[in-house]
């Protein structure tokens, strides 16, 4: 039976007030917007989200001239409407209360107590709108000895243990702890925020009331350590850095080739035996030192150099073709240019191009969710600062032109 797409996205009719900035909160808001929610991004007049200025690089217009739109800002703010409100003014605070009274979800990443000084904390807002779901994202959470500290992704990657297991091993030149190449803690926190919001909305459907979500970057980083956390909790021994190697699987890392490097991701003993045959050393597959994963982990310092000597004999493309023919997971180490030129990436539509008022079009990374009945949509590019202030305040609150003019004169809106 063929499913018929529902009108609008999966979250059509949901109103989200996004008071967050930088990446974790905005990323959650973008995901909700991709799924059909109406997301209103509240920003400071004249300044806006910090990432608007985090460049270069900046978006270029149709003539190749640099604009003032930072690429960083573009990564987490599509499918939103921008409203410029100064919450330091009494009138601005009243606007946030009024907007929150009409919202289903509010996302914020102020420091602990940051909104309370304006009377806009979750308890105050939920008193006005008991159905409101408030998601508060901080570095360390609302409780605990570090609650008042500011938290940024890089700091949390270090404090949360990720950097201790990332980077080349030993003390050689270039070795040492490394952060991930993207702000992965922020991204994971944004995804957890999305999950938490959807869970709270599901609970609201049963109970009729919203709730507060206390989400911390440190908590999500620790939760994301997965098998490495369990390796420690099981043994009491803290895992160290292994470069591109895997702590529990061998061979599962990069290997040198005639013209660069390739990845081998051998997940079971059958794959290992087939890989050995392709490499020209079928005897490794039955050698008791290598025939099982446990044996390979215990003898990795012997096996990996042997395999590296073999992989150096052919090009990456030749090895990948030969190994793929026998079902051994492998692949090249792609640059981002390679990624967006990859036929699989193209076929899956992982680049989307949207109309943009400054640049003609803007290229963005697609949402990876593929829902058969309520597909994600790309309704609008990341907005300019305050682009929708008047329209949203008129639509949500019924404010007319004189009321908007008075708010502008008072400095409450931009």
N, C-alpha and C positions, 0 to 999 in steps of 0.2 A: 504493500500500500504506500503510495507516494504521499509524503507529508505536505501540507499546504502552509506556507509561511504565514505566521500571524502578522496582523498589521502592527507596524512599529517593531522595535527591538524587544528582547526579553524583559527589559525593565522599563518599557514605555509607561509614562504616567508617573514615574518616580521623580521626585524633586530632591536634588542634592545641593547643599550649600557647602562649597569648598573654601575654607579659610586657610588652607595650608599653602606652603611654598617650598621651594627647592625640588625634591624628587619623590620621597616616599608617599606623602599625602597626595600630591598632584598625580602621581602614577595611578593610585587607587581611584581618584576621581576620573581619570581618563578611561580606565577600564569600565567603570560604571557608565560613562558617557558612550563608549563604544557599544555597550549592551542596550542602549536606548534611553537611559535616564537623562533628564534635563539637569545639567550640571552648571551651576553658577559659581564662577571663581571670583571671590571677593579679594580685592587688592588695594594696597595703599595708593591714594592719588599721587601722581607725579613720580612714583617710584616703582610700584608693582612688585611682582615676584622677583627675588634676587637674581634668578637665572636669566632674566631678560638681559642682564648685563654681563653674563658669564661667557665672554668671547674674547678673541676670535676662536673659531670661525663664526661668521655672520652670514645670514641668508643674502643671496645676491638677486637683483631684479632681472628682468628679461634682457636688459642691456649689459648685464654682467657687473653692474655697480653694486658695491657693498651697501646693505641696509643696516639698520641698527637692531635687527632681529637676530638674537643669538641662537645658534643651532641647539645649544643645550636646552633652552626654553621650549623649543619645538618638540622635544622628545616626550613630553608628558602633559600636554595641554590642549590637544585637539578635542573636538566635540564639547567645548565649553563656551559659556558666555562670560565675558569679563565685566564686572561691576566695580567701579572705584569708589570705595567708602572709607572715610577716615574714622576709625573706631575710637580715636582719642577725643572726638567731639561728642557731646551729649546727643546731638542729632544723629550722628553716625551710629552710636550705640542703639538708639531707638530703631534705626533702620535694620540693624542686625537682628534685634528682637522680633521685629515685624516679619522679616524674611524667614527667620527660624520658626515662627509660628505657622508658616505656610510650607515648611520643608518636611521631608521624610527623614533625611539624613544630613548630618553636619560633620565634616571632617576638619580637624584643626591640628596644628603641630606647634602651638605656642609652648613656651616653657611652663613647667608646673606653676599654677597660680597666675599665669600671664593674662588669661581672659577674666579671671575673677576680679581683677582691679577695675575692670570696666563693667562689672555686673553681667558678664556674658559667659560665665562658666557653665558646665554641663548641668549642674543642679538648677541653676536659675533658668536656663533655657528650657529644660524639661518640665519645669514647673509651669511655664507658659504653654508648652506643647508636650503633653505626656506621651504622645506617640513618636516623638523624635528619637532617632538613634544617633548618638554622638560618639564619634570615634576620635579619641585623643592620642596622637602619636608624639612620643618624646624619646630622648636618647636612652633614658634609664627607667622610665615608668613613673607612675604617680606616687609610689611608695619606695622605701628603702633609703639607705644612707647617701646614695648618689642622685636622688630624685631631682635635686635642684640644679644639677650640672647640665650644661649644654652637650649635645651629642651629635657628631657628624659621622658619616659612613666610614671614613678612613680611621678615625679614632676607634670606632666600634669593631671594625675588622681586626684591629690589634687587641683590644681589650676582650673581645669575644672569642679569641683563640684561632681565628681563621688564618692570620698571618704566621702563626707559629707552625702551621702545617703547609704553608705555601711558599715556594721558593726552592732554589737548589740546595742540596744537602751539603754538610761539611763546612769548612772554613776557606774554601778556595775563592779566588777572585770572582765576584759576581754572586757568590752564595749569600744566604741570609734571608730573613723574613721578607715577604713581598705581599703587597695588597693585590687584589684581583684587578683586572684591567678596566672594569666598570664598577660603579657603586652598587655592588651586588647586595649589600645589606639593605640599602634603601629600596631596591627593587623587590626583594623578598618581603620586606616590611609592607610595601605597598600591596603586594599580593595577599599577605595575611590580613591586611586591613580590609581588602575587598571581601575575603572569606568571612571575616567577622561581621561586616555590615550585612552581608546576605544572610548569615545565620541569625542575626538580631532581627532582621525583617521577617524571616520565617517564624521566629518566636512571637513577634508582634502580631502576625496573622492569627495566632492562637490566643494570645493573651490580651491584645488590644493596646499594649503599652510598649514603648521603646526602652532602651537601656543605654548604659555608658560602656564603651569599649576602651580599656586601658592597654595600649599597645606600645611596647618599647623596642627600640632598635637592638639593644643588648639582648633582650629576650629572644627576638627572632633570630639573631645571629647564633646564639647558643643552640636554639632549637634546630638550626640548619646544619649543624655539624654532623648529624646523621650517624653513619657508620664510624666516623672518627671519634665521636663522643662515646659511642658504645665500645670502641676498642679500648678507650681509657677506663670507662666505668667497669668494664669486664675484667681488666687486668691490673688496674692501678698504675699502669705505665703510660705516661703521656707520649703520644705519637710525635714524631719529628717530621722534618721536611724531607720529601722524597723527590723534589722536582716534579717531573711529569709522570713518575711511576705511581702505582697504586699500592696502598698498604696491604691489601688483602688478595690481590689478583696479579698473577704474572703469566705471560707478558701482557702488560696493559699500559703502554707508554709510547713515546716517540722513538723512532729508530732512524739512524742516518741512512741516506740513499746516495746514489751516484751523483744526484743533482740537488740534494736538499735533505728533506726528512719526510717521514710518513708516520702515521699513527697505526699501531696494532692494538686492537681491543679484544683480546681473546678471552671469552667468557666461560669456556668449558674445555674439558680434556679432548673432546672430539675435534673442536676447532683447532686446538694446539697441534694435534697430530696432522691435520690437513695442512696447516701452515708450515710445519716442518718439511712435509713432502714437497711443497712448492719451493721452499728455500733450498732444497737439495740435500736435506739431512733428515730423512725419514726415521733414522735410528733414534733421534731425540724423543720421538713420540712414545717409544717403548723403554727408554732409559729410566730405571727406577728413580733417578735423581730428578727427572723432569716429567714423568708420565702423569702425575696428578698435580692439581693446583697446590696442594699443601707442600708437596716436594719442591715445586717450582718456587714458591715463596721462600722456602728454607734455603734454596740454592740459587737465588736470584743473582748473586754476585758472580756466579759461574756462568749461568745461562745467558744473561743479558749481553755480555761482551761477545759470546759466541754468535748470538743472533745478529748483533750489530755488524760483525765482520761479514756475515753473509749478505745482509741487506745493502751494504755498500756497493755490491757488485752490479746493481741495475738501477734504473731510474725510478722515481716515485710512480710515474704513470704506469710503467711496466709491472711493478710489483702490485699496485692496486688492481690492475686488470686481472693479473694471474690469481691473486688471492680472492677477489670477488667471485671469480668463476667457481671456486670451491666453497663459497659461503663463509669466508673468514672476514669478520668486520675490520675494515681498514679504510684509510683515506688520507688525503693530503692535509697539510697545515695551511689553510687558506688565509690570505689577507682579506680585508673587508671588500676590496675591489673584486677579489675572486668570489667572495660570498654572493654579492649582488649580481654577479654574472653567471652564477651557477644555474644550470638548467632546472634543477629541482627547486631551488629558491624562486626562480622565475615562475615555474609551473604552479607553485603554491601561493603565488601572489603576495610575497612578503614585502614588497615595496608598493606603496600606494601614492598616487600623485593627486593632490587636491588643489583647487583654485585658491590663489592667495592674492589679496588686494595689493600687496607691495611687490611681489615677485612674479606675478602671473600664475605660476604653479609652485607648489612646494612638495618635495618628496619626503615621505614619512615611512616608518616601519609599521607594517600591518599588525593588527591584533591576531595572535595565533589561534584563537578560538574559532572553531568551525561548527556552528550550530545549524542543524538541518532545517529547523522550523522557524527560528528567530535569529537569523544571521546578524553578525555585527555590522554596523553601518558607519560610514565616514561622512557625517553631515557637514562638518565645518572644520577649517584649519584652526590652529591655535590663534586665539583672538588677540587683537591689539589691546593695550591697556585702556580699560573703561569703555570699550567699544559698545557694550550693551547696557550701560548704566541706565539710561532713560527708558529703554524698552523693557527691561526686567522690572524696574520699579513701577512702571505703568501696568505691566501685565500681572505681576504678583500682588502688588499693593494698591493698584488703582490710582496712583499719583498722576495728577495732570501737569501740564506745562508750567503753570505758576508755582505749584508746589516744588517741582524740580528746580526751577529757577531760584527759589528761596533757599533750597538745600545747597545749591552751588554757591550762592552768595554767602552762606554761613560757613563754607569750607568743608561741609560734611561729605560732599561727593565731588568727583572729578569729571 
